[in-house]
Amino acid sequence: MAEEVKKLPIGIESFEKIRRDGFYYVDKTGLIKELLENWGEANLFTRPRRFGKSLNMSMFQYFFEIGCDKSLFDGLEIAKDSYLCEQYMGKFPVVSISLKDIDANNYETARSMAIKVINQEARRLQFLLDSEKLSEYDKQLFSVLLQPDMDDKSLFYSLKEITELLCKHYEKKVIVLIDEYDVPLAKANERGYYDRMIDLIRNLFGTVLKTNDYLYFAVLSG
């Protein structure tokens, strides 16, 4: 009987979809071990275009995040390291955002698109609104992150506040994953609003890095 030919995952960036739906997958789970063994509070992964950075970020998220389906990693390289999997797989809250779609002709539009990115992640994590470990004030702060018209202060502190609230809810430090941070900066440089965009990115990331609520801060770029 001929071996079944797997489908090519053209344009698919979801690790879960590729693994569940039987697409061909080049095993890059060794990057998880690389991240953990070359430990640093803030980590930058630079890879060439079309390397699969977004897919790798999705892989990181599915490996670390509390409630993950561990069977997605069956038969992959990382599963051979039982100690590492026992210590880290499915053990941490995760914040995961991608900036790759922030492609705008002016700062105002780019800022609005950045807010949409935060809105999307806040919606994914809106179970925090039902957390018994968060105060009403905490929940009010989180509710602001669901709104499309947040001011600069709320936007700049948004990742910090999401990280803090996840840490408080789970009583565990958070893994923060940022994909394609350089895309909005490159677009801003091309179109004349780089200084304003770099200020936004510095504030967005910098507020998180000044806290003690995250375990790893990983940035992927090309």
Summary of the structure (lengths in Angstrom):
residues: 222
radius of gyration: 18.2
end to end distance: 42.2
largest distance: 62.8
contacts: 655
relative contact order: 0.16
helix: 53%
strand: 13%
